[in-house]
Amino acid sequence: MKHPIEKAAEIAGSEKALADWLGVTKAAVWQWKQQGRKTPIAHCSVIEAKTHCAVTRRDLRPDDWHLIWPELAQQSTAEEAAHD
Protein backbone atom coordinates (compact mmCIF):
# COMPACT_ATOMS: atom_id res chain seq x y z
CA MET A 1 0.00 0.00 0.00
CA LYS A 2 1.32 3.40 -1.00
CA HIS A 3 1.98 5.95 1.75
CA PRO A 4 -0.46 8.90 1.56
CA ILE A 5 2.46 11.32 1.24
CA GLU A 6 3.69 9.41 -1.82
CA LYS A 7 0.22 9.66 -3.34
CA ALA A 8 0.06 13.40 -2.59
CA ALA A 9 3.52 13.87 -4.11
CA GLU A 10 2.42 12.07 -7.28
CA ILE A 11 -0.59 14.37 -7.56
CA ALA A 12 1.59 17.42 -6.94
CA GLY A 13 4.12 16.19 -9.50
CA SER A 14 6.98 15.36 -7.12
CA GLU A 15 8.01 15.51 -3.48
CA LYS A 16 9.59 18.89 -4.26
CA ALA A 17 6.32 20.18 -5.73
CA LEU A 18 4.42 18.95 -2.66
CA ALA A 19 6.98 20.67 -0.43
CA ASP A 20 6.52 23.87 -2.42
CA TRP A 21 2.72 23.64 -1.96
CA LEU A 22 3.26 23.44 1.78
CA GLY A 23 6.14 25.86 2.16
CA VAL A 24 8.45 23.20 3.60
CA THR A 25 11.60 21.46 2.42
CA LYS A 26 11.66 18.29 0.36
CA ALA A 27 13.51 16.70 3.29
CA ALA A 28 10.55 17.43 5.58
CA VAL A 29 8.17 15.71 3.16
CA TRP A 30 10.53 12.72 2.97
CA GLN A 31 10.63 12.48 6.77
CA TRP A 32 6.83 12.29 7.03
CA LYS A 33 6.95 8.99 5.12
CA GLN A 34 9.25 7.35 7.67
CA GLN A 35 7.84 4.85 10.14
CA GLY A 36 6.80 6.49 13.38
CA ARG A 37 6.57 9.95 11.80
CA LYS A 38 3.34 11.80 11.14
CA THR A 39 2.38 14.57 8.81
CA PRO A 40 2.10 17.73 10.92
CA ILE A 41 -1.51 18.63 11.63
CA ALA A 42 -1.12 22.08 10.08
CA HIS A 43 -0.37 20.54 6.68
CA CYS A 44 -3.07 17.87 6.56
CA SER A 45 -5.97 20.13 5.56
CA VAL A 46 -3.84 21.79 2.90
CA ILE A 47 -2.88 18.43 1.40
CA GLU A 48 -6.50 17.32 1.46
CA ALA A 49 -7.61 20.50 -0.33
CA LYS A 50 -4.76 20.58 -2.86
CA THR A 51 -5.33 16.92 -3.80
CA HIS A 52 -9.10 17.46 -4.05
CA CYS A 53 -9.62 14.87 -1.28
CA ALA A 54 -7.63 12.17 -3.09
CA VAL A 55 -5.49 12.22 0.08
CA THR A 56 -7.56 12.98 3.16
CA ARG A 57 -6.76 14.02 6.70
CA ARG A 58 -7.88 10.54 7.72
CA ASP A 59 -5.33 9.02 5.34
CA LEU A 60 -2.55 11.22 6.69
CA ARG A 61 -3.35 10.73 10.39
CA PRO A 62 -5.07 7.31 10.61
CA ASP A 63 -4.46 6.86 14.33
CA ASP A 64 -5.64 10.20 15.66
CA TRP A 65 -7.69 12.03 13.01
CA HIS A 66 -10.88 11.61 15.05
CA LEU A 67 -9.26 13.37 18.03
CA ILE A 68 -7.89 16.25 15.97
CA TRP A 69 -10.96 16.78 13.78
CA PRO A 70 -13.98 15.48 15.75
CA GLU A 71 -16.32 17.02 13.18
CA LEU A 72 -15.06 14.43 10.69
CA ALA A 73 -15.97 11.64 13.09
CA GLN A 74 -19.47 13.10 13.46
CA GLN A 75 -19.78 13.44 9.68
CA SER A 76 -18.64 9.84 9.21
CA THR A 77 -21.24 8.59 11.71
CA ALA A 78 -23.98 10.57 9.97
CA GLU A 79 -22.96 9.21 6.55
CA GLU A 80 -22.94 5.64 7.86
CA ALA A 81 -26.42 6.07 9.35
CA ALA A 82 -27.72 7.41 6.02
CA HIS A 83 -26.49 4.30 4.23
CA ASP A 84 -28.17 1.85 6.64
Phi, psi and omega in degrees: 000134182285139177294141180303328178292323176297318179297316179297320179295321177298317179294320179290332182119335178181169174297324178296318179295319177297316178301318178297318176306321189264351181071034179234177178275159175299325179297323178296315179299317179300318181297325182296340179277347185283145181304134180088351179261153179232151173292129179303140183307318183301336183264345186297313180295324179294315179298316179302314181292314183293332179265008180054044178068013173291332173235115185260168175300325178296320178297318185285329182229063188298335184271338186222010182305321183291338176276326182281317183237075184299336178296332176290324178294319178295318179297318180297318179296318179295320179293320179295319180294326180291332181273350181278000000 
